[in-house]
Amino acid sequence: MKKSLKSLAMWLIMGIILIVLISSIMDNSQNQMTYSELMIAIENGKVENIEISADGSKGYVKLKDGSKIEKEVNIPSLDNFMDRVSSHLAEGNFTLEEKSQSIIITILGLLSPFGIAIIFFVFWFLLMGNSGGRSRK
């Protein structure tokens, strides 16, 4: 029973790791936009709204083409980006907002290193066995 529980836990962790890796590798190009494409769309007046992530590394763009799809853009430098679009913002060509980070994501980000360490130690103790402090002969 104990061995099957260890085996099940190991397969569960390996499955979760595999799912995370696959989802991070897969790229949904339909919802992606390059920084150059964003700058061209701003110059041509095709942008309706941009939401900047809390850390300033990503932008979520809604175009004026009528589609409901929000495209994701990596922003290399927030300062340079703001310098380039300030005149368009002043003219009111599009709106710019900061996307706030949810409290759950913030807490998970802070707890994840501890969670990984706890999981490691739990499985390490499970693998060590339940010898009860006695030496095996």
N, C-alpha and C positions, 0 to 999 in steps of 0.2 A: 504494500500500500504506500509506504513512504517513498519507495523508489519510483513508483508510477507518478506520485505527486511531484517529485523533483523533475522527472522527465517532462511532465505536462507543463510545469512552470518554465522550464528551459525552452520548450517549443513555443510557448506563448510569447516569451521575450524575443526569441528569434523572429517570430512572425511580426511582432510590432516593429522591430528594427527594420525588417524587410519592407513593410508597408511605408514607413517613414522615408526610407531611402528611395523607393520607387516614386512616391509622390513628390519628393524634392527633385528628382531627376527629370520627371516628365515636365514638359514645357507646353503650356497652352498658348500657342502663338496667336490665336484669335483674340485673346484678351491682352496681348502685349503690344507695346509701341516703343520704338526707339526714341532716344532723346532728340535726334535730328528730325525725325518725323514730327515730334511734338513741336519743335521750334518752327518748322515749316507750317504746321497747322495753325499755330498762333499768328504767324505773319499773314497767313491767308484769311484769318478771321473765322476759322472753322471750329474753334474751341468755345464751349459754353461754360464749363466749370472745371476747375482743378482743385483736388483735395490733396494736400501734402501730408505725408505720414508724420507722426509725432517726432521721429528722429530726423526727418528731412531727407531721407535717402530715396523715397519712392513718391511718385505722384499718381493719382487716380484721375483720369481725364474723361470727361463726358463731352462728346462732340455734338455740334449743331445739326448733324445729319439726320436726326430723328431716331436713331437707334438708342436703345436702352442700355447697351453694353458700355461698361466702364472699363477703359483700357489702363493697364498698369505700365508705368514708365520709371526706369531707374534714373535718378537725378544725381549726376556726379558731384556737383557742388551747388548747394542751395544758395550761397551768396552770388555766384555767377548767374544762376537761374533768375534770381530776383532782380539783378541788375538788367538782364536782357528783357524781362517782361514788364518792368515797372511802367514804361510808357503805355503799353497796352492796357495795363490795369487802370492807369489814370484816365484813359479814354473810355473805360467801361466796356471793353471788348469781351471780357469774360470775368468770372468771379473766381477768387482764390480763397480757399479755406484750409484750416489745419484740422486734420483728422485726428481726433483724440484716441489714445490707446485705452482699451478696456482695462478695468481694474483686475479682471481675472488673468489677462495676459501678463500684466505687470507682476502679479503674485507668482504665476507659474514661472516666469523668467527668473525671479529671485529664488524660488524653491528648487528649480530643476537641478542645479549642481548637488544640492543636498539630497534630493530624491534619488539621483543616480548613485550617490555614495551609499545611501541606505539600502537600495536594492542590491548593490554589490555585496555589502556586508551580510545581508539576510541570506543570499544564496551561498556565500562563502561558508556561513555557519551551517546551512543545510547540507552542503557538500561535505563538511568535516564530519558529519555524522553525530550521532547522539551517544557518545562513549561515556557520558556521565562522569568525566574526570578520571576514569580508570584507564590504565594502560592496557593495551591489547597484547596478549601473549600467544 
